[in-house]
Amino acid sequence: MLDERLGHALEELRRKLDDEGKLHSRAQLERFYALFRERFGPERLLQLDGDELLSLMHDHGRRDGLVYWLEFKDDEEFPAIFGSIAGGSALKFGIYRRKETGAWMTGSPTNQRELSQSEAVRIAQRHRDQLLLGIRLLERLRSNGSDSDYLRLQEQLEAASPELCDLSWSHKYWSLLFPDKLDDYHNTDHQRFHLMKLLQIPPGGEGRYVCAGRFVALARELGLPMNTTTRLLKLRHGGPHRYWCLGTLDGGGPNAHWPQMREGNCIAVEGRALGDLSETPPDREGLKRLGVLLGSHGGLAPRQGTVTRQLFSFVVKVLEGDFVLATRGEQVLGVGRVEGGYAHVSASDFPHRHPVQWLSLGAFQLPEGMGADAQTLLREVESSESIVAIERHLLSTSAPAPTPRPRPVPGDVQGGHPTPHLAGVHGRIQAVLERKGQVILYGPLGTGKTHLAEQTVRELSAHAAFGAPFAALDAEQQDVITKGTEEEGPLVRMCCFHPSYGYEEFLEGYRPRDDGSGGPMRFVLRDGIFKRLCLDARRRPYLRFYLIIDEINRGDIPRIMGELLTVMERSKRGKSILLPMSGAPFLVPENVYLVGTMNTADRSIALLDTALRRRFGFLELMPDITRLGKAMVEGIPLGPWLKALNARICEHVGRDGRNLQVGHAYLMERGEPLADFPRFSRVVQEDLIPLLEEYCYEDWAALEKILGSSLVSRKEQRVRHELFDPERQLDLIQALLAPSPEIGSSAPVIASEASARALTEDDAGTEPGAP
C-alpha cells in the first residue's frame, strides 16, 4: 500500500519521536480509550435520561460532560491527542445552551430557535439513540474492511443516524470507542488530504467514513496504533492546503513572465494600472471592488473565464502554505510553496505577487485538461489525480536556493488646501491637534497607537498639500509626505525616544565630524530633527508638518525638550526664544504639530512631567474588538477570543491588569483582521506568549490560568511550543479555545459563522463587475 520512500520517512519520524518520549505507548492509549468508554460509552448513556442525559451530553459548562471532553479536555487524565473538533460555534453539536441566557438553542447559524426544556431533552434522547445505533453498526463491521465495506457503513449510518452521521463530534465519539476501525481525522478534507500525500487516490463516495479503511490498512502495515499512525502523518504532511495553477504568459527574455517569477522567488500577475490591491477585503465587497477596477482600468492580458474572481483568488485566497504550479497548458514549469501574503511591487510589469519557495523547477506533465495556459490567470487544482501527480513528482525532487527582489521612488508639491474633519478616532486626534497643537495617544500594547498616528497625520498633511485623501495621491505625491524630495524634507517625520535620546538629537547640539584631512575630529553644531522640521515649516507656511514621537515616555522629556516647553503651547506659537548653544532665535510655527505615543504597560501617564501634561492633549486607546469584526480563523472568532483573553489577564495579572491587556492590532495586518491561521499562530507564539510571560514573570500558575493548561504546563514550568508545529494545527486550535469553551456558544460567534457560510455559498454565484 505504501510507497517505499514514504514508509522509510514515517519509520524515521516514529523512531525520532519515540527517542524523545513524545509518543504514547499502546497500553497508555488503551487506558485513555477505556476511561472514555467508562464515562460516555453505551452502558453509561443507557443509564441516563431526561435532564441528566441532556446535561451530560450537551452542557458546555460541565467540565465532566461529553461535549467538553470531545472538544476541550486536555490533561494527564485524557490528553488532546485524538483529533480536534475545536473551532466554530456550539451549533456544530446540533444543540447548545446559550451562554448569555441559559436557554437551549438549535437550528443553523442563520436560523436559530429557542427550545423548551422538554424539546431539548427529546433531542438529547434522539442523539443518544443514534449514537447507540452507530455503535451496533461498527461492532458488526469486519476489522479488515475494504473500501466497499466502509462505503456500505457510510450508507448504513446515514440511514440509522441521519442527524449525526455527518457531524465531526459523533465521528470523534465513535472513533474513541472503535480506534481499530476508524481514523481520528474528523474532517473529510483532512482524510482526503493525507491519502493524496501518501500518493493514493481517495475512494469514491462522500462522507466521513468512506476513507477509514485506508487508514486502518496503513496502521496495520506500519504495525502501529491508529492514533500513532495519524499523528505521524500530521507531523510529516502538516495541515490541508490548496493547490493552484497559474497560467504563464508567453514571451521571451529575462523579464518575461516565468523567468521573473523563477528568479524573483514569487508568483506574479500583470496589471500595473490596477495599483496596490493589498486593501482588498476578503468578502463580497472586495470582489465587487476588483470588478469595478477591472472594468475601469483593465490592465490584464485577455483571459478566459471569470477574470475578477480569479484575480480575487490570487489576492486574498492564495495563502501561506499553499502549493502553486506555474504552468503552460498541461506542462508544469515549476512547483512552489507560498511563503507569505499578497504584496505589490509597483516598479514591475508583474506587480501583484506572493513570495514563493520553489520546491521543483523540473518540468512535468499534468493529466490532460488539468493545467492552466496563458488564457487562464489562476485556477484551483481539485482533482485527486492531479494532486497525486504533483506529490509524486515532488517526492523525487529537491529545492533550489532563493534570491532577492526590487523596490520604488519620490516627487514635488502644490499649495495650501482646507482640511475636512476626519471621522472616528482620526477625527478625535485631529480635534486635539487643532486645539492644543500636540497630542499623546496612550494605552496598552497593540492598540494601534502608532498606526493611527501615522494614518491621521498622513491624511491631514495630504489634504493640506494636495486637497485630497492620502490614498488618492499618486506615488510621487505620497513620497512628498512620507519621504521628501531631494530639495525638501517630508511633511511627516518620525522619531523614537529612548533613555539615551537627548536635546542634541531633538533640537541642536555639537557633534563630531571628520573632515577627511587626517587631523583631529572637529565638533560642529548640528540641527536636531524638531528644529529642522520647524525651519522647513517656516519656509512653507501653506503646508502642515507633523512629527510623530513614538514611545515618548521612554525618554527624559524635560532634558530632551529643554526650553522648547515654553514656546510649545498653542497660545505661544510664533514667539521666539534664544537657543543656548547657537544663540539663535527659535520659534515653533503654527503649522507644526506633534503626536506622541506611549504604552501604559511601560509607565502610567500619572508619572509624566506636569508641565508636559499641561501642554499635550491625551487620548486613551484601549483594545477594540469591534475592529476585528466577525473575523474567524479556522473556527476561532478573533474578537470574542481576544475579549476572553483580556478578561483573564485583568483577573490574574494583578492591580495593573487593565493597562496590560493585549490590543486588537496584534490580530490585524494592513488594517484588516488576520485571515489565515499560520499568521495568527505566529502572533500567538512570537508576540503574545512572550508578552504574557513577561507580565507574569515566573508566575507559572498565573500564566496557566491566562493561557490554559493545554498550552502551559505549570508543573514543568514551560510553554508547550510543540503545539505550534504546522502539523499540530488542530491541537493548537483546541488549546487556544479550551480556557473559554463557552465562546462557541456566544451570539457573536454564531453570527460570524453565518456570515462566513454566506460568503462560501456566494462564492459559486455570479461575478459582480466582471469585464
C-alpha positions in Angstrom: 0.0 0.0 0.0 2.8 2.4 0.9 5.5 3.8 -1.4 8.8 2.6 0.0 10.3 6.1 0.3 7.3 7.3 2.4 7.5 4.1 4.6 11.1 4.9 5.4 10.3 8.5 6.1 7.5 7.6 8.5 9.6 5.0 10.3 12.4 7.5 10.8 10.0 10.0 12.2 8.5 7.4 14.5 12.0 6.5 15.9 12.8 10.1 16.5 9.6 10.8 18.4 10.0 7.6 20.3 13.5 8.5 21.4 12.2 11.9 22.5 9.4 10.3 24.5 6.7 12.1 22.5 4.6 9.0 21.6 2.1 7.3 23.8 2.5 3.5 24.2 -0.2 1.1 23.1 -1.0 0.4 26.8 -1.4 4.2 27.6 -3.7 4.6 24.6 -5.8 1.7 25.7 -6.2 3.3 29.2 -7.5 6.5 27.7 -10.0 4.7 25.4 -11.2 2.6 28.4 -11.7 5.7 30.5 -13.7 7.4 27.8 -15.9 4.3 27.4 -16.4 4.1 31.1 -17.7 7.7 31.3 -19.6 8.1 28.0 -19.9 4.6 26.4 -23.2 2.9 25.6 -23.6 1.4 29.1 -23.4 4.9 30.7 -25.7 6.6 28.2 -28.3 3.9 28.7 -28.3 4.6 32.4 -29.4 8.2 32.0 -32.5 10.0 30.7 -34.2 13.4 30.9 -32.5 16.5 32.2 -29.5 14.4 33.4 -28.9 12.9 29.9 -29.2 16.4 28.3 -26.8 18.0 30.8 -24.2 15.2 30.5 -24.3 15.2 26.6 -24.7 18.8 25.7 -24.0 21.3 28.5 -20.8 23.2 27.6 -20.5 24.5 31.1 -19.9 21.0 32.5 -16.2 20.0 32.5 -17.2 16.4 33.2 -19.6 16.4 30.2 -19.4 14.8 26.8 -19.1 17.9 24.7 -16.3 19.3 26.9 -14.3 16.0 26.8 -14.7 15.8 23.0 -13.7 19.4 22.3 -11.5 20.7 25.1 -10.4 18.1 27.6 -6.6 18.1 27.7 -4.7 16.9 30.8 -2.9 13.9 32.1 -6.2 12.0 32.6 -7.2 12.4 29.0 -4.8 14.4 26.7 -6.0 16.1 23.5 -4.3 13.7 21.1 -7.4 12.1 19.4 -8.1 14.7 16.7 -9.5 18.1 17.2 -13.1 19.3 16.6 -12.4 22.7 18.0 -13.5 25.9 16.3 -16.8 27.3 15.1 -19.9 27.7 17.1 -21.6 25.3 19.5 -24.2 24.7 16.9 -22.0 22.0 15.5 -23.4 19.8 18.2 -26.9 20.3 16.9 -28.0 21.8 20.3 -26.3 24.1 22.8 -27.1 26.2 25.9 -26.7 29.9 25.2 -24.1 31.5 27.4 -25.9 34.8 27.8 -29.4 33.5 28.7 -29.0 29.8 29.7 -31.7 28.9 27.0 -31.3 25.8 24.9 -30.9 26.6 21.2 -30.9 24.7 17.9 -31.0 25.4 14.2 -28.4 26.9 11.8 -26.2 30.0 12.3 -28.6 31.9 10.1 -31.8 30.5 11.6 -31.8 29.6 15.3 -34.7 28.9 17.6 -35.1 28.6 21.3 -36.1 25.2 22.7 -38.2 24.3 25.7 -36.6 22.0 28.2 -38.7 19.1 27.1 -37.8 19.7 23.4 -34.1 19.9 24.3 -34.4 16.6 26.3 -36.0 14.9 23.2 -33.1 16.0 21.0 -30.6 14.6 23.5 -32.6 11.3 23.6 -32.5 11.1 19.8 -28.8 11.8 19.7 -28.2 9.1 22.4 -30.3 6.6 20.4 -28.5 7.3 17.1 -25.1 7.0 18.8 -26.1 3.6 20.1 -27.3 2.5 16.6 -23.9 3.6 15.2 -22.1 1.6 17.8 -24.1 -1.6 16.7 -23.1 -1.0 13.1 -19.4 -0.6 14.0 -19.5 -3.7 16.1 -20.7 -5.7 13.1 -18.1 -4.2 10.7 -15.2 -6.6 10.0 -11.8 -5.4 11.3 -10.1 -5.6 7.9 -12.9 -3.9 5.9 -12.4 -2.9 2.3 -13.4 0.4 0.6 -16.8 -1.1 -0.3 -17.3 -2.2 3.3 -16.7 1.4 4.5 -18.9 2.8 1.8 -21.7 0.5 3.0 -21.0 1.7 6.6 -21.4 5.3 5.4 -24.8 4.4 3.8 -26.0 2.5 6.9 -25.0 5.3 9.2 -26.9 7.8 7.0 -30.0 5.7 7.4 -29.6 4.8 11.1 -28.2 8.1 12.4 -29.4 10.8 10.0 -28.8 13.7 12.4 -25.3 12.6 13.5 -23.6 10.8 10.6 -22.2 14.0 9.0 -21.1 15.7 12.3 -17.5 15.8 13.5 -18.3 15.3 17.1 -20.2 12.0 16.6 -17.3 10.8 14.3 -14.9 11.5 17.2 -17.2 9.8 19.7 -17.3 6.6 17.6 -13.6 6.7 16.8 -12.8 6.8 20.5 -14.9 3.6 21.0 -13.5 1.9 17.9 -9.9 3.1 17.4 -9.1 -0.1 15.4 -11.9 0.6 12.9 -12.0 4.4 12.5 -9.3 7.0 11.9 -9.2 10.1 14.2 -9.4 12.7 11.4 -12.8 14.1 12.0 -12.9 16.1 8.8 -13.2 14.7 5.3 -10.8 17.3 3.9 -8.1 16.1 6.3 -8.7 12.4 5.4 -8.5 13.0 1.6 -5.5 15.3 2.0 -3.4 12.8 3.9 -4.3 10.0 1.4 -3.2 12.1 -1.5 0.0 13.0 0.3 0.5 9.2 0.5 0.1 9.1 -3.3 -3.3 7.4 -3.1 -6.5 8.4 -4.9 -9.2 8.6 -2.2 -12.0 6.1 -2.6 -15.2 7.2 -4.3 -18.2 8.3 -2.4 -18.9 11.2 0.1 -18.8 11.1 3.9 -16.6 10.9 6.9 -16.5 7.1 6.9 -15.6 6.1 3.3 -11.8 6.7 3.8 -11.4 5.0 7.1 -10.5 1.5 5.7 -7.4 3.0 4.1 -6.1 4.3 7.4 -6.9 1.0 9.2 -4.9 -0.8 6.5 -2.0 1.7 6.8 -1.8 1.3 10.6 -1.7 -2.5 10.2 1.0 -2.3 7.6 3.1 0.0 9.9 2.3 -2.2 12.9 1.2 0.9 14.9 -1.9 2.0 16.8 -4.2 4.2 14.7 -3.5 7.3 16.9 0.2 7.0 16.4 -0.2 6.5 12.6 -2.4 9.6 12.2 -0.1 11.6 14.4 2.9 10.7 12.2 1.0 11.7 9.1 0.1 15.1 10.7 3.7 15.8 11.6 5.0 14.9 8.2 2.3 16.5 6.0 1.1 19.4 8.1 -2.5 20.6 7.6 -4.5 20.6 4.4 -3.5 23.3 1.9 -4.7 24.2 -1.6 -3.0 23.6 -4.9 -3.2 26.4 -7.6 -2.3 26.5 -11.3 -1.1 29.9 -12.5 -1.0 30.3 -16.3 2.2 31.9 -17.5 2.1 34.5 -20.3 4.2 33.8 -23.5 7.2 35.9 -24.3 11.0 35.6 -24.2 13.8 37.5 -22.4 14.8 37.7 -18.7 11.8 40.0 -18.0 9.2 37.5 -19.4 6.6 36.1 -17.0 8.1 32.8 -16.0 11.7 34.0 -15.7 10.6 36.9 -13.5 8.8 34.5 -11.1 11.6 31.9 -11.1 14.4 34.4 -10.4 12.3 36.6 -8.1 11.0 33.6 -6.0 7.4 34.7 -6.4 4.3 34.1 -8.3 3.2 37.3 -10.2 0.4 38.7 -12.2 0.4 41.7 -14.6 -2.0 44.7 -14.3 0.1 47.7 -13.3 -2.8 50.1 -13.9 -4.8 48.4 -11.1 -2.4 49.7 -8.4 -1.9 48.1 -5.0 -4.6 45.6 -4.1 -3.5 44.9 -0.6 -6.5 46.6 1.0 -9.0 44.2 -0.9 -11.3 42.8 1.8 -11.8 39.0 1.7 -15.5 39.3 1.1 -18.2 40.2 -1.4 -17.3 43.8 -1.1 -13.7 43.0 -2.2 -14.9 41.0 -5.1 -17.1 43.9 -6.3 -14.3 46.4 -5.8 -12.0 44.3 -8.1 -14.8 44.0 -10.6 -15.1 47.8 -10.8 -11.3 48.2 -11.0 -11.0 45.7 -13.8 -13.9 47.3 -15.6 -12.5 50.9 -15.5 -8.7 50.2 -15.7 -8.3 46.7 -17.3 -4.6 46.1 -17.4 -4.8 42.3 -17.6 -4.0 40.4 -20.7 -7.1 38.8 -22.4 -8.1 35.8 -20.4 -10.8 33.2 -20.4 -13.4 32.7 -17.7 -14.3 34.9 -14.7 -11.2 37.1 -14.5 -12.4 39.1 -11.5 -12.9 36.0 -9.4 -9.6 34.6 -10.5 -7.8 37.8 -9.5 -9.7 37.9 -6.2 -8.5 34.4 -5.5 -4.9 35.4 -6.3 -5.1 38.4 -3.9 -7.0 37.0 -0.9 -7.4 33.3 -1.2 -3.9 32.1 -2.1 -2.5 31.6 1.4 0.8 30.9 3.0 1.5 27.1 2.8 -0.5 26.6 -0.4 1.3 24.9 -3.3 1.3 26.8 -6.7 2.2 25.5 -10.1 3.5 27.8 -12.9 2.0 26.1 -16.0 1.8 26.4 -19.7 -1.1 24.2 -20.7 -0.6 20.8 -19.1 3.2 21.4 -18.8 4.3 22.4 -15.3 7.3 24.7 -15.3 7.8 24.9 -11.5 6.1 23.9 -8.2 6.5 26.2 -5.2 5.2 26.7 -1.7 3.6 30.1 -0.9 5.7 31.8 1.8 3.6 34.9 2.5 0.6 37.1 1.7 -0.1 39.4 -1.3 2.5 42.1 -2.0 2.6 44.9 -4.5 5.8 45.8 -6.4 5.0 49.0 -8.4 8.2 49.0 -10.4 7.5 45.7 -12.1 5.4 44.8 -15.2 4.1 41.9 -13.0 3.4 43.9 -9.7 0.9 41.7 -8.0 2.8 39.0 -6.1 3.1 36.3 -3.5 6.6 35.2 -2.2 7.3 31.5 -3.1 9.9 28.9 -2.2 10.4 26.9 -5.4 10.3 23.2 -4.5 10.9 22.0 -8.0 12.0 23.6 -11.3 11.8 20.4 -13.3 9.1 20.3 -16.0 6.5 17.6 -16.0 3.0 16.9 -17.4 -0.3 17.1 -15.5 -3.1 14.8 -16.6 -4.9 16.1 -19.7 -7.2 19.1 -19.0 -5.8 19.7 -15.5 -3.3 22.6 -16.2 -3.7 26.3 -16.9 -2.4 28.1 -20.0 -1.8 31.8 -20.8 -5.6 32.2 -21.2 -6.2 31.3 -17.6 -5.0 33.6 -14.8 -5.5 31.2 -11.9 -7.4 28.0 -11.2 -7.5 25.7 -8.2 -6.3 22.1 -8.7 -9.0 19.9 -7.2 -8.7 16.6 -9.0 -7.1 13.8 -6.9 -5.3 12.5 -9.9 -3.5 15.9 -10.5 -2.7 16.3 -6.8 -1.2 12.8 -6.6 0.8 13.5 -9.8 2.2 16.7 -8.2 3.1 14.9 -4.9 4.7 12.0 -6.8 6.9 14.5 -8.8 7.9 16.4 -5.6 8.9 13.2 -3.8 11.7 12.8 -6.2 12.9 16.5 -6.5 14.8 18.9 -4.2 14.5 22.7 -3.8 16.7 25.4 -5.4 18.1 28.3 -3.4 16.2 31.7 -3.0 17.3 35.1 -4.5 16.5 38.8 -3.6 13.9 41.3 -5.1 13.2 45.1 -6.2 11.7 48.5 -4.7 10.0 52.1 -5.5 10.8 56.3 -5.7 9.8 60.4 -4.8 8.2 63.8 -6.4 7.0 67.6 -5.8 4.3 69.9 -4.0 1.5 72.4 -4.8 -0.2 74.5 -2.1 -2.5 75.0 1.0 -6.0 73.5 1.0 -8.7 73.4 3.6 -8.7 70.3 5.8 -12.0 68.4 6.2 -13.0 66.9 9.5 -11.9 63.3 9.7 -14.2 60.5 11.0 -13.9 58.4 14.1 -10.7 58.2 16.2 -8.9 60.1 13.4 -11.3 63.0 13.9 -10.7 63.0 17.7 -6.9 63.1 17.2 -7.4 65.9 14.7 -9.6 67.9 17.2 -7.0 67.7 19.9 -4.3 68.8 17.5 -6.3 71.8 16.3 -6.9 72.8 20.0 -3.6 72.1 21.6 -1.1 71.6 18.7 0.1 68.3 20.2 -1.4 65.1 21.5 -0.3 61.9 23.2 -2.1 58.6 22.3 -1.8 56.2 25.3 -3.0 52.7 26.1 -2.0 49.1 26.3 0.4 47.4 23.8 -1.1 46.6 20.4 -4.0 49.1 20.4 -2.7 50.6 17.2 -1.4 53.9 18.5 1.5 54.4 16.1 -0.6 53.1 13.2 -3.4 55.5 14.0 -1.0 58.4 14.4 0.6 57.7 11.1 -2.7 57.3 9.3 -4.1 60.5 10.8 -1.2 62.8 10.1 -0.8 61.4 6.6 -4.4 62.3 5.8 -4.2 65.8 7.4 -0.9 66.7 5.5 -2.3 65.2 2.2 -5.4 67.4 2.4 -3.3 70.5 3.3 -0.8 69.8 0.5 -2.9 68.4 -2.3 -6.6 68.8 -1.3 -7.2 65.0 -1.5 -7.0 62.0 0.8 -3.6 60.2 1.0 -4.9 57.1 -0.8 -6.0 59.2 -3.8 -2.5 60.7 -4.4 -0.1 59.2 -6.9 3.2 57.7 -5.8 5.3 60.9 -6.2 2.8 63.0 -4.2 2.7 60.4 -1.4 6.5 60.5 -1.3 6.4 64.3 -0.7 4.5 63.5 2.5 6.4 60.4 3.7 9.9 60.6 2.1 10.5 64.1 0.9 12.3 65.2 -2.2 16.0 66.0 -3.0 15.4 69.6 -2.1 12.9 69.4 0.8 12.3 67.0 3.7 9.0 65.1 4.1 5.9 66.7 5.7 5.5 63.8 8.1 8.6 62.7 10.2 9.1 60.3 13.0 11.5 59.6 15.8 11.5 57.3 18.8 12.5 58.4 22.3 14.7 56.2 24.4 16.8 56.6 27.6 19.9 57.9 25.8 18.0 60.2 23.4 18.9 63.8 24.1 18.5 67.5 23.4 21.2 67.3 20.8 19.2 64.9 18.6 15.9 66.8 19.1 16.8 70.5 19.0 20.5 71.2 18.4 23.9 70.1 19.6 27.6 69.7 18.9 28.5 66.5 17.0 32.0 65.2 16.0 32.8 65.4 12.3 35.8 64.1 10.4 36.7 66.5 7.6 38.8 63.8 5.9 42.1 65.7 6.4 43.5 63.2 8.8 43.7 65.8 11.6 41.8 65.7 14.8 38.0 65.4 14.8 36.1 68.7 14.9 32.9 69.3 16.7 30.2 71.1 14.7 26.8 72.4 15.6 24.0 70.4 14.0 20.2 70.9 14.0 18.1 68.2 15.5 15.0 66.6 14.0 12.5 69.0 15.5 14.5 72.2 14.7 14.8 71.1 11.0 11.1 70.4 10.9 10.3 73.9 12.3 12.7 75.6 9.8 11.1 73.7 6.9 7.6 74.7 8.2 8.6 78.4 8.3 9.7 78.2 4.7 6.4 76.6 3.6 3.7 78.1 5.8 0.9 76.9 3.5 1.6 73.2 4.4 1.2 71.2 7.6 4.2 69.5 9.2 3.9 66.6 11.6 6.4 64.9 14.0 5.4 61.6 15.4 7.3 60.8 18.6 7.0 57.1 19.3 7.5 55.8 22.8 7.5 59.4 24.1 7.6 58.3 27.8 10.8 56.3 27.4 12.9 59.4 27.1 13.8 62.0 29.7 11.4 64.6 28.3 12.4 67.7 30.2 16.0 67.1 29.3 15.2 66.4 25.6 12.9 69.3 25.1 14.5 71.9 27.3 13.3 75.5 26.8 11.0 74.2 24.0 8.3 73.6 26.6 7.9 77.4 26.9 7.0 78.0 23.3 5.2 74.8 22.5 1.8 75.9 23.8 -0.7 76.9 21.1 -1.0 80.4 22.6 2.8 80.9 22.4 3.4 79.7 18.9 5.2 82.3 16.9 7.1 83.7 20.0 10.8 83.2 19.8 13.3 82.1 22.4 17.2 82.1 22.2 18.7 78.7 21.9 21.6 78.4 24.4 24.1 76.6 22.1 23.7 78.5 18.8 22.4 81.7 20.4 19.9 81.9 17.5 16.3 82.9 18.0 13.9 79.9 17.6 10.1 79.6 17.4 7.6 76.9 16.8 5.5 77.8 13.7 1.7 77.5 13.8 1.8 74.8 11.1 3.8 72.3 13.2 2.1 69.5 15.1 3.4 66.8 17.4 1.8 63.4 18.0 3.3 61.2 20.8 2.5 57.6 21.6 3.1 55.8 24.8 2.4 52.3 26.2 0.8 52.3 29.6 2.4 48.9 30.1 5.7 50.7 30.5 4.6 53.7 32.5 1.4 55.4 33.7 0.6 59.0 32.4 0.4 60.0 36.0 4.2 59.8 36.1 4.7 62.2 33.3 6.2 65.7 33.9 3.3 68.0 35.0 4.4 70.8 32.6 4.4 68.4 29.7 0.9 67.1 30.7 -0.4 70.6 30.6 0.9 71.2 27.1 -0.3 68.0 25.5 -3.8 66.7 24.9 -4.3 63.0 25.8 -6.4 60.3 24.1 -6.7 56.8 25.6 -6.8 53.9 23.1 -8.0 50.6 24.6 -8.4 47.1 22.9 -11.3 47.4 20.5 -12.6 44.0 19.4 -15.1 45.7 17.0 -12.1 46.4 14.8 -11.9 42.6 14.3 -15.5 42.4 13.1 -16.8 38.9 12.6 -13.3 37.6 11.6 -12.8 33.9 12.2 -9.6 31.9 11.6 -10.1 28.2 11.4 -13.2 28.5 13.6 -11.6 30.8 16.2 -13.6 34.0 16.4 -10.8 36.6 16.9 -12.9 39.3 18.7 -14.5 37.0 21.3 -11.2 35.1 21.7 -9.3 38.4 22.4 -12.0 39.6 24.8 -11.8 36.4 26.8 -8.0 36.5 26.9 -8.1 40.1 28.2 -10.7 39.2 30.8 -8.3 36.5 32.1 -5.3 39.0 32.1 -7.3 41.5 34.1 -8.3 38.8 36.6 -4.9 37.1 37.1 -2.2 39.6 36.4 -2.9 41.9 39.3 -3.7 45.5 40.0 -2.4 46.9 36.7 -4.1 44.2 34.6 -6.2 46.8 32.8 -3.1 48.5 31.3 -1.5 45.2 30.4 -4.3 43.9 28.2 -3.5 42.8 24.6 -4.5 45.2 21.9 -6.5 44.3 18.8 -3.7 45.4 16.5 -1.8 42.2 17.3 -4.5 40.4 15.4 -4.5 42.7 12.4 -2.4 43.2 9.3 -2.5 46.1 6.9 -5.6 47.4 8.7 -7.5 44.1 8.3 -8.1 41.2 10.8 -5.7 38.3 10.3 -7.3 35.9 7.7 -5.2 32.8 7.9 -4.1 30.5 10.7 -0.3 30.4 10.1 -0.1 34.2 10.7 -2.4 34.0 13.7 -0.4 31.2 15.3 2.9 33.1 14.8 1.4 36.1 16.5 0.3 34.0 19.5 3.7 32.2 19.7 6.1 35.0 18.9 4.2 38.1 20.3 1.5 37.3 22.8 3.1 34.4 24.7 6.5 36.2 25.4 4.5 39.3 26.4 2.4 37.4 28.9 5.4 35.5 30.2 6.9 39.0 31.0 3.7 40.2 32.7 3.5 37.0 34.8 7.3 37.0 35.5 7.9 33.4 36.6 4.4 33.0 38.0 3.5 29.9 36.1 0.3 29.4 37.9 -1.0 32.8 36.6 0.3 32.1 33.1 -1.5 28.8 33.1 -4.8 30.4 34.2 -4.4 33.0 31.4 -3.4 30.7 28.5 -4.8 27.4 29.7 -3.3 24.1 30.9 -3.2 22.7 27.3 -0.7 25.5 26.3 1.2 26.0 29.6 2.5 23.4 32.0 2.7 24.8 35.5 4.3 21.6 36.7 7.1 21.6 34.1 7.3 25.4 34.1 7.2 25.7 30.3 5.0 26.7 27.3 4.2 23.8 25.1 5.7 25.3 21.9 5.4 21.9 20.1 1.7 22.7 19.6 2.8 25.4 17.1 4.2 22.9 14.7 2.1 23.2 11.5 1.1 19.6 11.6 -0.5 20.1 15.1 -2.8 22.9 13.9 -6.0 21.2 15.2 -4.4 20.6 18.6 -3.4 24.2 18.8 -6.9 25.4 17.9 -8.3 23.2 20.7 -5.7 24.5 23.2 -6.4 28.2 22.3 -10.2 27.7 22.8 -10.0 25.5 25.9 -9.8 28.2 28.6 -13.1 29.7 27.3 -15.2 26.8 25.9 -18.3 29.0 26.1 -17.0 31.2 23.3 -18.5 28.8 20.8 -22.0 29.3 22.2 -21.9 33.1 22.2 -24.1 35.2 19.9 -21.2 36.9 18.0 -19.7 33.5 17.1 -22.9 32.2 15.7 -23.3 35.4 13.7 -19.7 35.1 12.4 -20.3 31.6 11.3 -23.5 32.6 9.5 -21.7 35.4 7.5 -18.7 33.0 6.7 -21.2 30.4 5.4 -23.0 33.1 3.3 -19.7 34.0 1.6 -18.9 30.4 0.9 -22.3 29.9 -0.7 -22.0 33.1 -2.7 -18.5 32.0 -3.9 -20.2 29.8 -6.5 -22.6 32.6 -7.6 -22.4 35.3 -10.3 -19.4 37.5 -10.6 -20.0 41.2 -9.9 -18.4 43.7 -12.2 -16.7 41.1 -14.4 -15.1 42.6 -17.5 
